[in-house]
Amino acid sequence: MAGASAQDKSDWERAQEKRNWREAEVSPPAYPRAQDLLPFFVSSASRFEFFVDAASLSIGEDGVVRYTLVARSAQGAESVSYEGIRCSTREVRIYATGRVADHAWSRRAGPWRRIEARSVQRWHNALAAEFFCAGGVALYSAQEGVAALRRGGHPRADRGAGG
């Protein structure tokens, strides 16, 4: 059943998983370095470029895909955050935000939020649907995620879903 998607599970199975799930304690990774940033496409309507720090990508025993996200404006301003996507529930959480001035983290873990299909601000949707949770299944390894980012998408991704 390891390759089964969330849609293949019964309501009871999903409820049990949610009840028994425990999130791992995490700390932010090293601040991202320019040479480790892998770009990914979000939307031609976006004025930002988006990157995942390959060195930070991990899949926890709790099933959460964690990564550092860098969003860069056309003027060069950057926003950095350490985040996690829980593929089984299609939720995202921000664990820390980066301070560009001193390359340090401000730890302010936010709540888990549902990843909604949007036409704007859709970077989490793109990461989940096209790279990290393709076909409703979390990555098996960080290397698989890095390969998907380098390739421009995961082979299991359903690009017709309108995500």
N, C-alpha and C positions, 0 to 999 in steps of 0.2 A: 504494500500500500504506500510505500515511500514515494512513488512517482504520481500518486493520485492527487488531484487538485482538491481545493476546499469544497468545490461544488459536489464532489463525489461522496462527501461525508453526510451522515444523517444529522438531523437537528440535535439528537441526543449526543452524538460524538462531538459535535462542535461545542455544545454546552459543557461537556466533560473537560474538553481541552481548555476552555476558557476558565473553568473553575480550578483546575489543577495547575495552571500556568504560573510560573514564578519568574520574574525578570531578574537577570543577572545584574550584579553591581558592576558598574563600569566607570572608568576614568577616561578623560579625553586622551587621545594619542598625542604624539609629538606634533607640534604645529606644522602645517603643510609646507613643503618646499616646492618651488616652481617646477622643478624637473620631474616631480611625481604627479603633477596634475594631468588628468585625462579629461578632455572635453567631451560633452555629450549634447546632442541636439534636443532642444525643448520646443521651440516654435519659431517660425520665421517672423512672427509678430513681436517677439521679445527683443528688447534692446540690450539685453544682457547676454553674456556668455556664461555657461555653467561648466563646472569641473568637479570631478571627484578625485580626492587624493588617494592614489593607488596604494600608498603605504599604510593608509588608515583602514582600508576595507577589511571587514571581518564578519564572520557569521558565528554568533554566540550559540552556546548549547541551549539557550532559550528560544532559538529560532529567529532571532532578530539580526537583520543585516545592518551593520553599523559602518559609518563612513564619515569623512569630512567633506562638506560641500563648500565650494567657493563660487560665488556669483560675482561677476565683474561687469561693471557698467561700461558703456561706450567711452566714457571719460577716464576709465581706469580705476575708479573706486571699487573696493572689494568688500564683500560681506562674507564672513567665514563662520560656519557652524558645524558642530559635531552632532550627528543625528542617527536615528535608527528607524528602520522600517520593519514592521511586523507583518509579514506576507499573509499569514493565516487569517488576520482580521482586517488587512488593508488599512493599517494605521501608521502614523509617523509621530515621532517624538524628537524634540530638540533637547539634547543633554547639556550643551554648552555653546557659547558664542565666542568667537575669536576677536581679540583686540589686535588689529592690524599694526598699530603703533609700536607695541612691544612684543608681538608674537606670543601672547599669553592667552589663556582661556579664562572666561568668566563662567563659572558653573551655575547655571540656572535651569535646572531640568524642568521642562514644561510637561503638560499632560499629554497623553496619547490622544491624537486627533485623527478622525477618519480622513482618508485620502479621497477627495471628491474629484469627479471628472469636471474639468474646467477648461475654458478657452484661454484664460489668462492665469498667471501664477500656477502653471501646471508642471513645474519641475519635479515635484514629488510623484505626481502621476506618471510622468515620463520614466523616472527611475524605477518605480514599482513595476509598471506594465511592460517596459521595454528592456530592462536590464536586470533587476534584482529579484523580481517575483514573476518572471515570465511563465505564462501558463498557470498562474496561481500557486506556483511552487517556489520556495526560497532557493537561493543559490546553494550548491553543495560545498563550494569552497570560495575563498577570496580570489584564487586564480581564475576561476570560472567567471567571476564578476569583472575582473580586469580584462579578460579576453573579450567579454561582451562589450565593454566600453571601447576597447580598441577597434572592435569590429563594427561598432555603430548600432549594436542591438544584439539581444540574445536570440539564438536560433528558435527557442520556444515562444518568443514574443508574438502576440497577436496584434499586428499593426493595424488591423482593420477594426479594432474595438472602439476607435474614436476617443481613446483615453485621454 
